């Protein structure tokens, strides 16, 4: 039986001093976790880098562009590689990528540090741009033609960072699976609540709500409907029609959900 938060068990009730003592003990671990994150970030800044083809073709709002153009004159670039199901309706597009992209809504802080941000979609630009408009994403979107994919990433669902040196481009870091959670303050906030993410894999006390599955269902209405982030857009009356599949593209025969790595072990 799925336990809802309203029906779930509760933590024990204690006096303020006991609560504060337990919180103080936990915050020692939290601060150590923060410092370890700082140390990992410092190591990340010391990684070597690998050159990638700056002329790799992409498709943007104004047509064909090269990878170096996506920097928009800035020195650094963070790119999220959005999975796509060509020819499928908006409700069947990647739920995890929709979740990740929906959490990135403010770019000015990145720009102030000479960093551009962009979404690289593996589907046709015509569909992807309609999806971006339907969702109201502020970030620039680009389509990665099939011939460009191998020049950039092993697969989609990846968060990557690049550095530009004149007309040359270098890849400095990338991650996937749970590494993409760096994009997701929604998860960080849920982790601070007593019931957490309410997902089936979490280590929670007996009686805690854990009605959300893994494997993509955690990002869909009732675990199997349209991506959760789309609901408010539909309620606002936005049009989610992605139009016909552009010529030269083949409709994706894929299932509704992407195969995803085990969330308990992926990093």
C-alpha positions in Angstrom: 0.0 0.0 0.0 1.3 3.5 -0.9 1.6 5.7 2.2 0.7 9.3 1.7 2.3 12.0 3.9 -1.0 12.7 5.6 -1.3 9.1 6.7 2.4 8.5 7.5 4.1 7.9 10.7 5.7 10.8 12.5 9.1 11.3 14.3 8.9 11.2 18.1 8.1 14.5 19.9 10.7 15.7 22.3 11.5 18.9 24.2 13.4 21.7 22.5 16.8 20.9 24.3 16.7 17.3 23.2 15.8 18.3 19.6 18.6 20.9 19.5 21.1 18.4 20.8 20.2 15.8 18.1 20.3 18.6 15.4 23.7 19.7 16.6 25.1 16.2 16.2 23.7 15.9 12.7 25.0 19.3 11.7 28.6 18.2 12.5 28.1 15.6 9.7 26.4 18.1 7.4 29.3 20.6 7.8 31.8 17.8 7.1 29.8 16.9 4.0 29.9 20.6 2.9 33.7 20.8 3.4 34.1 17.5 1.5 32.1 19.0 -1.3 34.4 22.0 -1.3 37.4 19.7 -1.5 35.9 17.8 -4.4 35.2 21.1 -6.2 38.8 22.1 -5.7 39.9 18.8 -7.2 37.5 19.4 -10.1 39.2 22.7 -10.8 42.5 20.9 -11.1 41.4 18.3 -13.6 43.2 18.2 -17.0 41.1 18.9 -20.0 40.6 17.5 -23.5 40.1 19.4 -26.7 36.9 19.0 -28.7 36.1 20.1 -32.2 35.1 23.8 -31.8 33.5 23.6 -35.3 31.1 20.8 -34.3 27.8 21.7 -36.0 24.6 22.4 -34.0 21.3 23.9 -34.9 19.9 26.9 -33.0 17.2 29.5 -33.3 19.0 31.2 -36.2 20.0 28.0 -38.0 23.4 26.2 -38.1 26.0 27.3 -35.6 29.2 25.7 -34.3 30.0 24.7 -30.8 32.2 27.7 -30.2 29.3 30.0 -31.1 27.2 28.6 -28.2 29.6 30.3 -25.7 28.1 33.7 -26.9 31.5 35.3 -26.5 32.0 34.0 -22.9 34.9 32.0 -21.6 33.0 29.1 -20.0 30.0 27.0 -20.9 27.8 24.5 -19.0 25.7 22.3 -21.3 23.0 19.9 -20.4 22.3 17.1 -22.9 18.6 16.6 -23.1 17.3 13.2 -24.2 14.6 13.3 -26.8 12.0 10.9 -28.4 11.5 12.2 -32.0 8.0 12.1 -33.2 6.5 11.5 -29.7 4.1 13.9 -28.0 5.2 16.3 -25.3 3.6 14.0 -22.6 6.0 11.2 -23.6 9.3 13.2 -23.7 12.0 12.4 -21.2 10.7 12.9 -17.7 14.1 13.2 -16.0 15.5 15.7 -18.5 12.3 17.7 -18.2 12.8 17.7 -14.4 16.4 18.8 -14.7 15.7 21.6 -17.2 12.8 22.8 -15.2 15.0 23.5 -12.2 17.4 25.9 -14.2 15.5 29.2 -14.3 18.1 31.9 -13.6 21.1 32.5 -15.8 22.3 35.9 -14.8 24.5 34.6 -11.9 26.3 32.3 -14.4 26.7 35.1 -16.9 28.2 37.4 -14.2 31.0 34.8 -13.9 31.6 34.7 -17.7 29.7 31.4 -18.0 27.1 30.6 -20.6 24.5 27.8 -20.2 22.7 25.9 -23.0 20.6 22.8 -23.5 21.8 20.4 -26.2 18.9 18.3 -27.4 19.4 15.1 -29.4 16.1 15.6 -31.3 15.2 17.8 -34.2 15.3 21.5 -33.5 11.8 22.1 -34.7 10.3 19.8 -32.0 12.7 20.8 -29.3 12.1 24.5 -29.8 8.3 24.0 -29.5 8.9 22.0 -26.3 11.1 24.8 -24.9 8.4 27.3 -25.7 5.7 25.1 -24.1 7.8 24.7 -20.9 8.9 28.3 -20.8 12.6 27.4 -20.4 14.8 30.5 -20.4 18.0 28.8 -21.5 19.1 28.7 -25.2 18.3 25.3 -26.8 20.3 23.7 -29.6 19.8 20.5 -31.6 22.7 18.1 -31.9 22.6 16.5 -35.4 23.3 12.8 -35.4 26.7 13.3 -37.0 27.7 15.6 -34.2 26.8 13.3 -31.3 29.9 11.2 -31.2 32.1 14.3 -31.3 30.6 15.5 -28.0 29.2 12.8 -25.7 28.8 9.0 -25.3 25.1 9.4 -24.7 22.5 12.0 -23.6 21.4 12.9 -20.0 24.8 14.4 -19.3 25.9 17.6 -17.7 29.2 18.9 -19.1 31.5 21.9 -18.7 33.7 23.5 -21.3 36.4 26.2 -21.6 37.0 28.4 -24.7 40.5 29.7 -25.5 40.0 31.9 -28.6 38.6 29.6 -31.3 39.5 26.4 -29.5 37.1 24.5 -27.1 38.1 22.2 -24.3 36.0 19.8 -22.2 36.9 20.2 -18.5 34.3 17.9 -16.7 31.1 15.9 -17.2 28.8 13.7 -15.2 25.5 11.8 -15.6 22.8 9.9 -13.6 22.7 11.2 -10.0 25.6 13.6 -10.8 23.0 15.7 -12.7 21.3 16.4 -9.3 23.6 19.5 -9.2 20.9 21.1 -11.3 18.0 20.2 -9.0 17.3 22.4 -5.9 13.9 20.7 -5.7 15.7 17.5 -4.6 17.9 19.4 -2.2 14.9 20.9 -0.5 13.0 17.6 -0.4 16.1 16.1 1.3 15.7 18.6 4.1 12.1 17.6 4.9 11.3 14.8 7.3 9.9 12.5 4.5 12.7 13.2 2.0 12.0 12.5 -1.6 9.4 9.8 -0.8 11.0 7.5 -3.3 11.1 3.7 -2.9 14.9 3.4 -2.8 15.5 5.8 0.2 16.5 4.6 3.6 13.6 5.8 5.7 11.9 4.6 8.9 9.0 2.2 8.7 5.8 3.9 8.0 7.4 6.8 6.1 5.7 7.7 2.7 7.6 6.1 -0.2 5.1 6.0 -3.0 7.3 7.3 -5.8 9.1 4.7 -7.9 12.5 5.0 -9.5 13.4 4.5 -13.1 11.7 7.7 -14.3 8.3 7.3 -12.6 9.4 9.7 -9.8 9.2 12.5 -12.3 5.8 11.6 -13.8 2.3 12.3 -12.5 1.2 9.3 -10.4 4.4 7.5 -11.5 3.2 7.0 -15.1 1.5 10.1 -16.5 3.0 13.1 -18.2 6.1 14.7 -16.7 5.1 16.5 -13.5 6.6 19.9 -14.6 4.3 19.9 -17.6 1.1 20.0 -15.5 1.2 23.7 -14.5 1.8 24.6 -18.2 -1.3 22.6 -19.3 -3.4 24.2 -16.5 -2.3 27.6 -17.8 -3.6 26.6 -21.3 -0.3 26.4 -23.0 -0.1 24.4 -26.3 2.0 21.3 -26.0 1.6 20.4 -29.7 5.1 19.7 -31.0 4.0 19.7 -34.7 4.9 17.1 -37.3 8.2 15.2 -37.3 10.6 17.1 -39.5 11.7 15.5 -42.8 14.7 13.3 -42.5 14.0 12.2 -38.9 12.6 8.8 -37.9 10.0 8.5 -35.1 11.3 7.0 -31.9 9.9 3.5 -31.2 11.0 3.8 -27.5 9.0 3.0 -24.5 7.6 5.8 -22.3 10.4 5.7 -19.7 14.1 5.7 -20.3 16.2 2.9 -18.8 17.9 4.5 -15.9 20.7 3.4 -13.7 20.0 2.3 -10.1 19.6 5.5 -8.2 21.1 4.0 -5.1 24.5 3.4 -6.7 24.7 5.9 -9.6 26.8 9.0 -9.1 
